[in-house]
Amino acid sequence: MTAAPDNAATIRPRERDAIVQALRAGVVPRVGQQHIQVGRAEEVRALVSDIERIADGGSAFRLTIGEYGSGKTFFLNLVRSIALERKLVTVHADLSPDRRLHATGGQARSLYAELMSNMATRAKPEGGAMGSVVERFISSALTEARESGQTPEHVIRARLRDLSEMTGGYDFAEVIAAYWRGHDSGNEQLQSDAVRWLRGEFSTRTDARNALGVRTIVDDASFYDQLKLLARFVTMAGFNGLLVCLDEMVNLYKLANTQARSANYEQILRILNDSLQGSAAHLGFVLGGTPDFLLDTRRGLYSYAALQSRLAENAYATGGLVDYSGPVLNLANLSQEDMYLLLGRLRHVFAAGDPSAYLVPDEALTAFMNHCSSRVGDAYFRTPRTTIKEFVNLLAVLDQNPGTDWNALIGTVELAPETNPDLLPLPTDAEPDPTSTATYLPPPVDQGGAGDDLATFRL
């Protein structure tokens, strides 16, 4: 077997550096995922099918489940890049104690603002695309106005009429109309205020009313309704739909307060029901989490009976049979062959696509894998993050020290099995009573519940 990639095209230095630097830091590169993608062809094909369904006016919901360090974030980034190529708008964010799907203290609005900050299109894959999406809507309306002989404002109002019938749609339409007024009159402040409202950056209704004349803002209660509005709006701007990628869903599993956790799971149930029933158009969700986040019957999604019944595995997909059409997509482990190919692709990227610049021969890949296997067993290819990081570090040393024997270096590589910090000891089941007058001490930070209980605690 050869580890040389099928595509021997030269890799641009900027792309090569971005990939290498990200992998050495143990994080997922934002660009160039196609250069190091191996395995999981069926999972990718399933998500491509979802993207096509969204573009056709449908909806999609996927829970991408994989062990800590198994490549969930890489997979989500790959799916986003495919969606951008298929002319979708994507938004993505990581959940955290300050960013949740449902809250009463601003955490859901914070998640929405983070999503909008990371809005990407094919022309602006790095994010910050809200302004350009609105501009594209205005430009297409102006083109239609010229062709039909109508006034631009009449065309814009007619297009926005459908939005007004949706929950929160009237003010959404008014904000877009305000952007047009700013565009028409050269009022850049009005345009900026409209984009700020769309991105969820207004914190009070008074400020929004003074700036735009609307009575509402994007808040915790309107989080999901705003995403549905946005999905409809981006199609009016000429895109094929909206894909929402949420990672680190395990932060909901870590919530110590049962009521807060259940409220977030109920929001997931609402999104899932809308997707399965076809109530949302041109909208898809891909959520990344660990098996414990899904399967734990005490704190995971399976602790919520309605979700457990909808997310249960297909009972017939046993004995080697698979089903990639359900809402839960379990990422398959990389095989030994996949890991060999991956190391070969990393070597290829490090050499900027020039086979003559390879720092190690094919036998070095096998020797490295054998060394990793002797250190941590099969975990080195099932959760490959540490393995990838150490291999890139090895190449960096060889690159900067010409003539160094790779055989001697491989024997010094130190690896340890990936440990999931999300599974540190959790708070006890004795949840705080919101009506109690007793003094309440928040759990330590490393238990994953810092500050969450304070949002609902009352004297």
PyMOL commands that set and color helices and strands:
alter all, ss='L'
color gray80, all
select helices_A, chain A and resi 13-24+33-35+41-55+72-85+107-117+130-148+152-164+169-185+188-198+205-212+220-236+250-253+258-277+291-295+301-303+305-311+336-350+355-357+362-376+379-382+385-400+406-410+421-423+445-447+453-455
alter helices_A, ss='H'
color red, helices_A
select strands_A, chain A and resi 59-65+89-94+242-247+283-289+328-330
alter strands_A, ss='S'
color yellow, strands_A
deselect
rebuild
show_as cartoon
